[in-house]
Amino acid sequence: MSTTVEKTFVATVQIEGSFIFVALPFSPRQIWGARPRYRVAGTINGIPVSGTLGALQQDYFLRLSKAWLRDSGIEPGTHVTVQLTVISSDT
């Protein structure tokens, strides 16, 4: 598994209360190998984004800030194209 692999997928920007995120339709462990955390960078609809993936049981997500959402012009419920790669050397 390579940390340089870029993963592209389509997701929906979701909001639950004040929690804004895109769910990953794959396991980062299978793409980038096992690690304690996954710091990622990439784009959502061509707009730069970075952060640390969150996990809920076996599901992973990328949390988005209210400021990022406002500045991007993307609304919750929008289908977006996400491109991510691991940027951290955490092992």
C-alpha positions, 0 to 999 in steps of 0.5 A: 500500500502506498501513501502516495495513492490518490483516491477519487470518489463521489460523495454527498456533503452531509450535515448533522447538527453542526457536524458537516462532513463527507463520508468515505466509501472505502476503508483508508486502511485498504488504500493507505495501510494501517496507521493511527490517523490519516491526515489527508489533503486534496480537493472537493469539486476542485476546491482545496481541502485538508484535515484528519479523517474521523472514524465511527466504528468501521466508517470514515469521514472528512469533517468540513468546517462551516467556514470552508463550506461558506467559502466554497459555496457548496451546500449540504446535500450537494453531490461532489467529487472528492480527491484525497491523498495521505499527507502525514507520515504517521505510522 
